[in-house]
Amino acid sequence: MNWNAVELHQKPGFARIVTVTDVRFERILNRVKWPLVRLGSPHPVGNTIAVAGLLSADEASLELVRPSSYVPLFPAAVEAAA
């Protein structure tokens, strides 16, 4: 996952991330308690089944999935969002 893109969505006014993801990755998100709110039913995309959905972009949700070794590429943007 591109954590820099995720952290940029923490700016004021951004409450959710819109994404299209593989249903297998959706299951991983559910296991780490970051559930995807589906916008429709799954559809075939290439060699996989994908679903569009919304993810919460708040700090508590991101802490669940962010690697402990993560260092932001845009620290000023992350600090401004806090």
Gaussian input, Z-matrix of N, CA and C with variables (Angstrom, degrees):
# hf/3-21g

backbone

0 1
 N
 C     1     B1
 C     2     B2     1     A1
 N     3     B3     2     A2     1     D1
 C     4     B4     3     A3     2     D2
 C     5     B5     4     A4     3     D3
 N     6     B6     5     A5     4     D4
 C     7     B7     6     A6     5     D5
 C     8     B8     7     A7     6     D6
 N     9     B9     8     A8     7     D7
 C    10    B10     9     A9     8     D8
 C    11    B11    10    A10     9     D9
 N    12    B12    11    A11    10    D10
 C    13    B13    12    A12    11    D11
 C    14    B14    13    A13    12    D12
 N    15    B15    14    A14    13    D13
 C    16    B16    15    A15    14    D14
 C    17    B17    16    A16    15    D15
 N    18    B18    17    A17    16    D16
 C    19    B19    18    A18    17    D17
 C    20    B20    19    A19    18    D18
 N    21    B21    20    A20    19    D19
 C    22    B22    21    A21    20    D20
 C    23    B23    22    A22    21    D21
 N    24    B24    23    A23    22    D22
 C    25    B25    24    A24    23    D23
 C    26    B26    25    A25    24    D24
 N    27    B27    26    A26    25    D25
 C    28    B28    27    A27    26    D26
 C    29    B29    28    A28    27    D27
 N    30    B30    29    A29    28    D28
 C    31    B31    30    A30    29    D29
 C    32    B32    31    A31    30    D30
 N    33    B33    32    A32    31    D31
 C    34    B34    33    A33    32    D32
 C    35    B35    34    A34    33    D33
 N    36    B36    35    A35    34    D34
 C    37    B37    36    A36    35    D35
 C    38    B38    37    A37    36    D36
 N    39    B39    38    A38    37    D37
 C    40    B40    39    A39    38    D38
 C    41    B41    40    A40    39    D39
 N    42    B42    41    A41    40    D40
 C    43    B43    42    A42    41    D41
 C    44    B44    43    A43    42    D42
 N    45    B45    44    A44    43    D43
 C    46    B46    45    A45    44    D44
 C    47    B47    46    A46    45    D45
 N    48    B48    47    A47    46    D46
 C    49    B49    48    A48    47    D47
 C    50    B50    49    A49    48    D48
 N    51    B51    50    A50    49    D49
 C    52    B52    51    A51    50    D50
 C    53    B53    52    A52    51    D51
 N    54    B54    53    A53    52    D52
 C    55    B55    54    A54    53    D53
 C    56    B56    55    A55    54    D54
 N    57    B57    56    A56    55    D55
 C    58    B58    57    A57    56    D56
 C    59    B59    58    A58    57    D57
 N    60    B60    59    A59    58    D58
 C    61    B61    60    A60    59    D59
 C    62    B62    61    A61    60    D60
 N    63    B63    62    A62    61    D61
 C    64    B64    63    A63    62    D62
 C    65    B65    64    A64    63    D63
 N    66    B66    65    A65    64    D64
 C    67    B67    66    A66    65    D65
 C    68    B68    67    A67    66    D66
 N    69    B69    68    A68    67    D67
 C    70    B70    69    A69    68    D68
 C    71    B71    70    A70    69    D69
 N    72    B72    71    A71    70    D70
 C    73    B73    72    A72    71    D71
 C    74    B74    73    A73    72    D72
 N    75    B75    74    A74    73    D73
 C    76    B76    75    A75    74    D74
 C    77    B77    76    A76    75    D75
 N    78    B78    77    A77    76    D76
 C    79    B79    78    A78    77    D77
 C    80    B80    79    A79    78    D78
 N    81    B81    80    A80    79    D79
 C    82    B82    81    A81    80    D80
 C    83    B83    82    A82    81    D81
 N    84    B84    83    A83    82    D82
 C    85    B85    84    A84    83    D83
 C    86    B86    85    A85    84    D84
 N    87    B87    86    A86    85    D85
 C    88    B88    87    A87    86    D86
 C    89    B89    88    A88    87    D87
 N    90    B90    89    A89    88    D88
 C    91    B91    90    A90    89    D89
 C    92    B92    91    A91    90    D90
 N    93    B93    92    A92    91    D91
 C    94    B94    93    A93    92    D92
 C    95    B95    94    A94    93    D93
 N    96    B96    95    A95    94    D94
 C    97    B97    96    A96    95    D95
 C    98    B98    97    A97    96    D96
 N    99    B99    98    A98    97    D97
 C   100   B100    99    A99    98    D98
 C   101   B101   100   A100    99    D99
 N   102   B102   101   A101   100   D100
 C   103   B103   102   A102   101   D101
 C   104   B104   103   A103   102   D102
 N   105   B105   104   A104   103   D103
 C   106   B106   105   A105   104   D104
 C   107   B107   106   A106   105   D105
 N   108   B108   107   A107   106   D106
 C   109   B109   108   A108   107   D107
 C   110   B110   109   A109   108   D108
 N   111   B111   110   A110   109   D109
 C   112   B112   111   A111   110   D110
 C   113   B113   112   A112   111   D111
 N   114   B114   113   A113   112   D112
 C   115   B115   114   A114   113   D113
 C   116   B116   115   A115   114   D114
 N   117   B117   116   A116   115   D115
 C   118   B118   117   A117   116   D116
 C   119   B119   118   A118   117   D117
 N   120   B120   119   A119   118   D118
 C   121   B121   120   A120   119   D119
 C   122   B122   121   A121   120   D120
 N   123   B123   122   A122   121   D121
 C   124   B124   123   A123   122   D122
 C   125   B125   124   A124   123   D123
 N   126   B126   125   A125   124   D124
 C   127   B127   126   A126   125   D125
 C   128   B128   127   A127   126   D126
 N   129   B129   128   A128   127   D127
 C   130   B130   129   A129   128   D128
 C   131   B131   130   A130   129   D129
 N   132   B132   131   A131   130   D130
 C   133   B133   132   A132   131   D131
 C   134   B134   133   A133   132   D132
 N   135   B135   134   A134   133   D133
 C   136   B136   135   A135   134   D134
 C   137   B137   136   A136   135   D135
 N   138   B138   137   A137   136   D136
 C   139   B139   138   A138   137   D137
 C   140   B140   139   A139   138   D138
 N   141   B141   140   A140   139   D139
 C   142   B142   141   A141   140   D140
 C   143   B143   142   A142   141   D141
 N   144   B144   143   A143   142   D142
 C   145   B145   144   A144   143   D143
 C   146   B146   145   A145   144   D144
 N   147   B147   146   A146   145   D145
 C   148   B148   147   A147   146   D146
 C   149   B149   148   A148   147   D147
 N   150   B150   149   A149   148   D148
 C   151   B151   150   A150   149   D149
 C   152   B152   151   A151   150   D150
 N   153   B153   152   A152   151   D151
 C   154   B154   153   A153   152   D152
 C   155   B155   154   A154   153   D153
 N   156   B156   155   A155   154   D154
 C   157   B157   156   A156   155   D155
 C   158   B158   157   A157   156   D156
 N   159   B159   158   A158   157   D157
 C   160   B160   159   A159   158   D158
 C   161   B161   160   A160   159   D159
 N   162   B162   161   A161   160   D160
 C   163   B163   162   A162   161   D161
 C   164   B164   163   A163   162   D162
 N   165   B165   164   A164   163   D163
 C   166   B166   165   A165   164   D164
 C   167   B167   166   A166   165   D165
 N   168   B168   167   A167   166   D166
 C   169   B169   168   A168   167   D167
 C   170   B170   169   A169   168   D168
 N   171   B171   170   A170   169   D169
 C   172   B172   171   A171   170   D170
 C   173   B173   172   A172   171   D171
 N   174   B174   173   A173   172   D172
 C   175   B175   174   A174   173   D173
 C   176   B176   175   A175   174   D174
 N   177   B177   176   A176   175   D175
 C   178   B178   177   A177   176   D176
 C   179   B179   178   A178   177   D177
 N   180   B180   179   A179   178   D178
 C   181   B181   180   A180   179   D179
 C   182   B182   181   A181   180   D180
 N   183   B183   182   A182   181   D181
 C   184   B184   183   A183   182   D182
 C   185   B185   184   A184   183   D183
 N   186   B186   185   A185   184   D184
 C   187   B187   186   A186   185   D185
 C   188   B188   187   A187   186   D186
 N   189   B189   188   A188   187   D187
 C   190   B190   189   A189   188   D188
 C   191   B191   190   A190   189   D189
 N   192   B192   191   A191   190   D190
 C   193   B193   192   A192   191   D191
 C   194   B194   193   A193   192   D192
 N   195   B195   194   A194   193   D193
 C   196   B196   195   A195   194   D194
 C   197   B197   196   A196   195   D195
 N   198   B198   197   A197   196   D196
 C   199   B199   198   A198   197   D197
 C   200   B200   199   A199   198   D198
 N   201   B201   200   A200   199   D199
 C   202   B202   201   A201   200   D200
 C   203   B203   202   A202   201   D201
 N   204   B204   203   A203   202   D202
 C   205   B205   204   A204   203   D203
 C   206   B206   205   A205   204   D204
 N   207   B207   206   A206   205   D205
 C   208   B208   207   A207   206   D206
 C   209   B209   208   A208   207   D207
 N   210   B210   209   A209   208   D208
 C   211   B211   210   A210   209   D209
 C   212   B212   211   A211   210   D210
 N   213   B213   212   A212   211   D211
 C   214   B214   213   A213   212   D212
 C   215   B215   214   A214   213   D213
 N   216   B216   215   A215   214   D214
 C   217   B217   216   A216   215   D215
 C   218   B218   217   A217   216   D216
 N   219   B219   218   A218   217   D217
 C   220   B220   219   A219   218   D218
 C   221   B221   220   A220   219   D219
 N   222   B222   221   A221   220   D220
 C   223   B223   222   A222   221   D221
 C   224   B224   223   A223   222   D222
 N   225   B225   224   A224   223   D223
 C   226   B226   225   A225   224   D224
 C   227   B227   226   A226   225   D225
 N   228   B228   227   A227   226   D226
 C   229   B229   228   A228   227   D227
 C   230   B230   229   A229   228   D228
 N   231   B231   230   A230   229   D229
 C   232   B232   231   A231   230   D230
 C   233   B233   232   A232   231   D231
 N   234   B234   233   A233   232   D232
 C   235   B235   234   A234   233   D233
 C   236   B236   235   A235   234   D234
 N   237   B237   236   A236   235   D235
 C   238   B238   237   A237   236   D236
 C   239   B239   238   A238   237   D237
 N   240   B240   239   A239   238   D238
 C   241   B241   240   A240   239   D239
 C   242   B242   241   A241   240   D240
 N   243   B243   242   A242   241   D241
 C   244   B244   243   A243   242   D242
 C   245   B245   244   A244   243   D243

   B1=1.4410
   B2=1.5230
   B3=1.3179
   B4=1.4550
   B5=1.5289
   B6=1.3304
   B7=1.4648
   B8=1.5139
   B9=1.3339
   B10=1.4635
   B11=1.5186
   B12=1.3097
   B13=1.4595
   B14=1.5215
   B15=1.3195
   B16=1.4644
   B17=1.5251
   B18=1.3311
   B19=1.4591
   B20=1.5249
   B21=1.3131
   B22=1.4631
   B23=1.5217
   B24=1.3295
   B25=1.4617
   B26=1.5200
   B27=1.3165
   B28=1.4509
   B29=1.5262
   B30=1.3238
   B31=1.4509
   B32=1.5255
   B33=1.3316
   B34=1.4643
   B35=1.5262
   B36=1.3086
   B37=1.4578
   B38=1.5141
   B39=1.3271
   B40=1.4586
   B41=1.5212
   B42=1.3132
   B43=1.4685
   B44=1.5206
   B45=1.3405
   B46=1.4609
   B47=1.5183
   B48=1.3306
   B49=1.4596
   B50=1.5167
   B51=1.3265
   B52=1.4638
   B53=1.5230
   B54=1.3258
   B55=1.4577
   B56=1.5216
   B57=1.3104
   B58=1.4648
   B59=1.5137
   B60=1.3155
   B61=1.4550
   B62=1.5185
   B63=1.2914
   B64=1.4584
   B65=1.5312
   B66=1.3265
   B67=1.4646
   B68=1.5295
   B69=1.3278
   B70=1.4773
   B71=1.5203
   B72=1.3369
   B73=1.4644
   B74=1.5267
   B75=1.3148
   B76=1.4656
   B77=1.5339
   B78=1.3242
   B79=1.4721
   B80=1.5289
   B81=1.3289
   B82=1.4681
   B83=1.5288
   B84=1.3208
   B85=1.4634
   B86=1.5266
   B87=1.3165
   B88=1.4642
   B89=1.5219
   B90=1.3238
   B91=1.4729
   B92=1.5227
   B93=1.3312
   B94=1.4639
   B95=1.5307
   B96=1.3145
   B97=1.4773
   B98=1.5270
   B99=1.3435
   B100=1.4668
   B101=1.5261
   B102=1.3370
   B103=1.4639
   B104=1.5282
   B105=1.3143
   B106=1.4575
   B107=1.5256
   B108=1.3338
   B109=1.4635
   B110=1.5217
   B111=1.3168
   B112=1.4694
   B113=1.5213
   B114=1.3318
   B115=1.4614
   B116=1.5194
   B117=1.3013
   B118=1.4610
   B119=1.5067
   B120=1.3070
   B121=1.4598
   B122=1.5341
   B123=1.3330
   B124=1.4680
   B125=1.5321
   B126=1.3316
   B127=1.4669
   B128=1.5232
   B129=1.3347
   B130=1.4656
   B131=1.5328
   B132=1.3219
   B133=1.4641
   B134=1.5189
   B135=1.3105
   B136=1.4626
   B137=1.5134
   B138=1.3417
   B139=1.4644
   B140=1.5179
   B141=1.3164
   B142=1.4595
   B143=1.5182
   B144=1.3122
   B145=1.4599
   B146=1.5274
   B147=1.3230
   B148=1.4605
   B149=1.5209
   B150=1.3246
   B151=1.4554
   B152=1.5299
   B153=1.3298
   B154=1.4625
   B155=1.5172
   B156=1.3270
   B157=1.4545
   B158=1.5083
   B159=1.3290
   B160=1.4539
   B161=1.5220
   B162=1.3291
   B163=1.4623
   B164=1.5231
   B165=1.3121
   B166=1.4540
   B167=1.5246
   B168=1.3400
   B169=1.4686
   B170=1.5196
   B171=1.3286
   B172=1.4606
   B173=1.5275
   B174=1.3177
   B175=1.4662
   B176=1.5240
   B177=1.3200
   B178=1.4686
   B179=1.5236
   B180=1.3200
   B181=1.4684
   B182=1.5176
   B183=1.3228
   B184=1.4584
   B185=1.5268
   B186=1.3269
   B187=1.4650
   B188=1.5263
   B189=1.3240
   B190=1.4659
   B191=1.5221
   B192=1.3224
   B193=1.4650
   B194=1.5253
   B195=1.3160
   B196=1.4680
   B197=1.5316
   B198=1.3251
   B199=1.4730
   B200=1.5331
   B201=1.3211
   B202=1.4691
   B203=1.5273
   B204=1.3148
   B205=1.4664
   B206=1.5287
   B207=1.3229
   B208=1.4583
   B209=1.5265
   B210=1.3363
   B211=1.4618
   B212=1.5241
   B213=1.3455
   B214=1.4613
   B215=1.5276
   B216=1.3237
   B217=1.4637
   B218=1.5199
   B219=1.3301
   B220=1.4571
   B221=1.5284
   B222=1.3399
   B223=1.4676
   B224=1.5235
   B225=1.3240
   B226=1.4624
   B227=1.5212
   B228=1.3284
   B229=1.4634
   B230=1.5177
   B231=1.3188
   B232=1.4647
   B233=1.5246
   B234=1.3375
   B235=1.4613
   B236=1.5216
   B237=1.3291
   B238=1.4598
   B239=1.5179
   B240=1.3304
   B241=1.4583
   B242=1.5203
   B243=1.3154
   B244=1.4760
   B245=1.5079
   A1=108.46
   A2=117.17
   A3=122.22
   A4=108.97
   A5=116.51
   A6=121.03
   A7=112.46
   A8=117.98
   A9=119.43
   A10=110.41
   A11=117.55
   A12=120.55
   A13=110.48
   A14=116.63
   A15=120.59
   A16=110.07
   A17=117.46
   A18=119.74
   A19=112.51
   A20=118.16
   A21=119.67
   A22=111.20
   A23=117.35
   A24=120.91
   A25=112.35
   A26=118.29
   A27=121.30
   A28=111.94
   A29=117.79
   A30=120.67
   A31=109.04
   A32=117.67
   A33=120.02
   A34=111.30
   A35=115.89
   A36=121.34
   A37=113.69
   A38=118.00
   A39=121.82
   A40=108.77
   A41=116.66
   A42=120.47
   A43=111.96
   A44=116.57
   A45=120.27
   A46=110.95
   A47=113.86
   A48=122.57
   A49=106.67
   A50=116.78
   A51=121.44
   A52=107.22
   A53=116.92
   A54=120.46
   A55=111.36
   A56=115.14
   A57=122.32
   A58=105.05
   A59=115.83
   A60=120.01
   A61=111.65
   A62=114.78
   A63=123.30
   A64=108.84
   A65=118.07
   A66=120.20
   A67=111.91
   A68=117.46
   A69=119.35
   A70=110.53
   A71=116.52
   A72=119.72
   A73=110.30
   A74=117.16
   A75=120.76
   A76=109.99
   A77=116.88
   A78=120.48
   A79=110.93
   A80=116.98
   A81=120.31
   A82=109.90
   A83=117.14
   A84=120.62
   A85=110.89
   A86=117.09
   A87=120.50
   A88=111.50
   A89=117.32
   A90=120.86
   A91=112.86
   A92=116.47
   A93=119.62
   A94=111.54
   A95=116.01
   A96=122.90
   A97=113.52
   A98=116.09
   A99=121.59
   A100=106.71
   A101=116.81
   A102=120.13
   A103=113.75
   A104=114.01
   A105=122.40
   A106=107.72
   A107=117.06
   A108=121.41
   A109=106.33
   A110=116.08
   A111=120.67
   A112=112.48
   A113=114.87
   A114=121.87
   A115=111.87
   A116=117.26
   A117=122.54
   A118=109.65
   A119=115.32
   A120=119.89
   A121=110.37
   A122=117.46
   A123=120.96
   A124=111.85
   A125=115.76
   A126=122.38
   A127=109.63
   A128=116.89
   A129=119.08
   A130=110.48
   A131=115.59
   A132=122.80
   A133=105.92
   A134=116.88
   A135=120.01
   A136=110.67
   A137=115.92
   A138=121.31
   A139=113.43
   A140=117.83
   A141=120.01
   A142=111.14
   A143=115.44
   A144=122.22
   A145=105.76
   A146=116.88
   A147=121.39
   A148=110.95
   A149=114.24
   A150=121.13
   A151=108.59
   A152=116.28
   A153=121.54
   A154=108.13
   A155=115.76
   A156=117.67
   A157=113.35
   A158=114.19
   A159=123.16
   A160=109.82
   A161=115.84
   A162=122.46
   A163=108.12
   A164=116.76
   A165=121.05
   A166=109.12
   A167=116.96
   A168=121.24
   A169=111.84
   A170=117.67
   A171=119.15
   A172=111.26
   A173=116.00
   A174=121.54
   A175=112.26
   A176=117.94
   A177=120.85
   A178=111.28
   A179=117.23
   A180=120.76
   A181=111.10
   A182=116.71
   A183=120.21
   A184=111.88
   A185=117.52
   A186=120.50
   A187=111.51
   A188=117.14
   A189=120.96
   A190=112.28
   A191=117.15
   A192=120.46
   A193=114.99
   A194=117.50
   A195=120.49
   A196=109.71
   A197=118.29
   A198=120.46
   A199=110.79
   A200=117.32
   A201=120.96
   A202=111.95
   A203=117.35
   A204=121.63
   A205=113.04
   A206=117.88
   A207=121.40
   A208=111.80
   A209=116.20
   A210=123.70
   A211=106.33
   A212=118.80
   A213=120.29
   A214=112.57
   A215=116.08
   A216=121.12
   A217=111.01
   A218=116.71
   A219=122.26
   A220=109.66
   A221=119.30
   A222=119.79
   A223=113.33
   A224=118.76
   A225=120.75
   A226=110.71
   A227=117.76
   A228=121.14
   A229=110.67
   A230=117.11
   A231=121.16
   A232=109.81
   A233=117.52
   A234=121.12
   A235=111.05
   A236=118.08
   A237=121.47
   A238=111.11
   A239=116.98
   A240=121.13
   A241=111.30
   A242=117.35
   A243=120.68
   A244=112.82
   D1=143.06
   D2=178.76
   D3=-84.61
   D4=95.70
   D5=-175.58
   D6=-67.22
   D7=-28.45
   D8=178.17
   D9=-64.63
   D10=-41.65
   D11=177.52
   D12=-64.58
   D13=-39.94
   D14=178.85
   D15=-62.93
   D16=-45.55
   D17=-177.96
   D18=-67.40
   D19=-30.81
   D20=176.40
   D21=-64.84
   D22=-24.91
   D23=178.27
   D24=-77.62
   D25=-2.69
   D26=176.98
   D27=-82.38
   D28=-1.97
   D29=178.48
   D30=-59.24
   D31=152.58
   D32=177.75
   D33=-53.97
   D34=135.46
   D35=-179.33
   D36=98.04
   D37=-13.94
   D38=177.50
   D39=-103.85
   D40=107.50
   D41=-179.68
   D42=-102.47
   D43=-21.60
   D44=-175.81
   D45=-139.53
   D46=159.12
   D47=174.99
   D48=-112.75
   D49=128.99
   D50=175.90
   D51=-94.86
   D52=131.21
   D53=-176.36
   D54=-146.65
   D55=157.81
   D56=167.85
   D57=-118.29
   D58=123.53
   D59=-174.67
   D60=-139.03
   D61=159.48
   D62=175.72
   D63=-65.66
   D64=141.40
   D65=-179.73
   D66=-63.21
   D67=-25.74
   D68=176.25
   D69=-66.71
   D70=-39.82
   D71=177.56
   D72=-70.11
   D73=-32.20
   D74=175.70
   D75=-58.46
   D76=-40.68
   D77=178.51
   D78=-64.37
   D79=-38.27
   D80=177.15
   D81=-63.34
   D82=-43.84
   D83=178.15
   D84=-59.27
   D85=-41.34
   D86=178.35
   D87=-63.54
   D88=-38.45
   D89=-179.79
   D90=-64.38
   D91=-32.11
   D92=179.27
   D93=-94.62
   D94=14.28
   D95=175.10
   D96=66.40
   D97=33.11
   D98=173.33
   D99=-122.14
   D100=74.01
   D101=-172.05
   D102=-70.89
   D103=142.14
   D104=174.86
   D105=-86.91
   D106=127.79
   D107=174.64
   D108=-90.14
   D109=109.25
   D110=-175.55
   D111=-66.40
   D112=141.00
   D113=175.84
   D114=-99.32
   D115=-3.51
   D116=-179.75
   D117=-179.51
   D118=-171.19
   D119=-179.53
   D120=-85.55
   D121=156.35
   D122=178.19
   D123=-63.64
   D124=148.18
   D125=179.03
   D126=-136.82
   D127=150.10
   D128=175.44
   D129=-67.83
   D130=134.28
   D131=175.15
   D132=-136.56
   D133=109.09
   D134=-176.47
   D135=61.63
   D136=-123.88
   D137=-178.39
   D138=-96.62
   D139=15.51
   D140=-176.17
   D141=-137.53
   D142=175.50
   D143=173.42
   D144=-109.70
   D145=126.32
   D146=-175.76
   D147=-121.64
   D148=159.21
   D149=179.35
   D150=-139.44
   D151=142.09
   D152=174.89
   D153=-91.58
   D154=144.20
   D155=-179.70
   D156=-167.53
   D157=-179.81
   D158=-179.51
   D159=-117.17
   D160=139.30
   D161=174.55
   D162=-120.86
   D163=141.77
   D164=175.80
   D165=-66.58
   D166=138.37
   D167=-178.47
   D168=-109.02
   D169=20.95
   D170=179.17
   D171=-80.25
   D172=161.41
   D173=-175.96
   D174=-60.01
   D175=-39.95
   D176=-178.92
   D177=-61.31
   D178=-41.33
   D179=178.98
   D180=-66.41
   D181=-42.70
   D182=-178.10
   D183=-68.27
   D184=-32.90
   D185=177.84
   D186=-62.05
   D187=-28.04
   D188=179.58
   D189=-65.07
   D190=-30.53
   D191=-171.27
   D192=-119.92
   D193=-11.45
   D194=-178.18
   D195=-72.06
   D196=131.30
   D197=177.64
   D198=-61.99
   D199=143.93
   D200=-178.91
   D201=-64.39
   D202=-24.39
   D203=-179.09
   D204=-89.18
   D205=3.82
   D206=-174.58
   D207=-66.66
   D208=134.85
   D209=173.51
   D210=-125.80
   D211=120.56
   D212=-177.26
   D213=-66.36
   D214=143.50
   D215=174.72
   D216=-78.97
   D217=-22.80
   D218=-177.69
   D219=-120.78
   D220=65.99
   D221=-175.10
   D222=-59.42
   D223=-33.84
   D224=179.84
   D225=-63.94
   D226=-39.77
   D227=179.03
   D228=-67.06
   D229=-37.37
   D230=179.47
   D231=-68.07
   D232=-43.00
   D233=179.16
   D234=-65.66
   D235=-38.43
   D236=179.35
   D237=-65.43
   D238=-30.34
   D239=-179.43
   D240=-75.83
   D241=-22.41
   D242=-176.45
   D243=-75.44

